[in-house]
Amino acid sequence: MLLGGLSRDPGVVFAIDVFHWQNHESRRRITMEFFDRASYRVGHRDAGLNDHHGLFSPLDFPLPPIVRDHARQNIDASRESPFDDRTPSSLRLDNRWPSRIDEHRTFHSQVPQMSQYLKRFQQIALIASRTPEARDAYVRLEKRYGNADPAKADVIVALGGDGLMLQTLHKFMNSGKPIYGMHRGTVGFLMNEFAEESLAERLANAHITVIHPLAMRAHDAHGRIQEHRAINEVSLFRQSAQAAHLRILIDGQERLAELIADGVLVATPAGSTAYNLSVQGPIIPINAPLLALTPISPFRPRRWRGALLPNRAKVTIEVIDANKRPVAAVADHDEVRSVHSVDIAMDHNISINMLFDPGHNLDERILREQFGF
């Protein structure tokens, strides 16, 4: 952990300290070790720490420019495509929460007590499915809390089931707005319990889970390239009565020369309890930096049941004999027919903020799902 003492001139750092943990008399205490007391002008080459302090050597380089689309979006200094083969930049900033510099999802998967950091939500936008239950809830909440224009709202409240929540997540994927769902539909795994009272207090005390979508780039039989995003999974299915023959590569290296099956899917942790679970895929904790690669009704190899991949991996699926055995690719609800190859990778440039009541967050739901029968 770094501490910096600043002089009256905000551009000068005169001390940089580091915590040292030590065991002393069976209790932990903190000592401070001073690496450098000389004054350096921020931005100059000499402002970097001495090279022999290997712990801080990654900080000793000029910072790349920062790009963002809105104030609440994670800032990725490199803005690389999820399909870019270059090494990702080591700098990732998120200005939504105080003093956060992160690259790994573990550091920003969940932030409790939003009211500590954000003002109470002033403008609430309501979205509802077409079911009578959802429309009734919409009217009651609108009368009580108003209904702001989604473009100007501080938070989006979705009323319905998981289908509506997926539509809402897609619609506001690039907005940076937190999304809070209340169950007024059939399946409500991604939703909170409905209650008309104390909505503002529930929003202020909600826990946030940050998820990233999958990016799918599909090459079809006509030479066209189509890109779509998926919250849950990207799936490849056979289009005819004949089984699909698929070749699977991970980061450009062949891992399975031929899979004969109805298809295959790549699922996010948030989507691992959906279609992935129904085809016997693994449930992934929401904080785990993993993707599930799961076959759909595999015929050959008979004993292959899929794989867990790092969420930085790029999965390429090539269709063997695509003209005779056509295959479709689907990213949630966006379908591309007659594909020849599909690239799939998690898009870490997009962060979607989901709100859950304390004790009922997505982490807890995924854990409970593993013990349900």
Buried (B, 14 or more C-beta within 10 A) or exposed (E): EEEEEEEEEEEBBBBBBBEEEEEEEEEEEEEEEEBBEEEBEEEEEEBBBEEEBEEBEEBEEEEEEEEBEEEBBBBBBBBBBBBEEEEBBEBBBBBBBEEBEBBEBEBBBBBEEBBEEBEEBEBBBBBBBEBEBBBEBBEEBEEEBEBBEBEEBBBBBBBBBBBBBBBBBBBBBBBBBBBBBBBBBEEBBBBBEBEEEEBBEBBBBBBBBBBBBBBBBBBBEEEEEBBBBBBBBBBBBBBEEEBBBBBBBBBEEEBBEEBBBBBBBBBBBBBBBBBBBEBEBBBBBBBBBBBBBBBBBBEEBEEEEBBBBEBEBBBBBBBBEBEEBBBBBBBBEBBBEBBBBBBBBBBBBBBBBBBBBEEBBBBBBBEEEEEEE
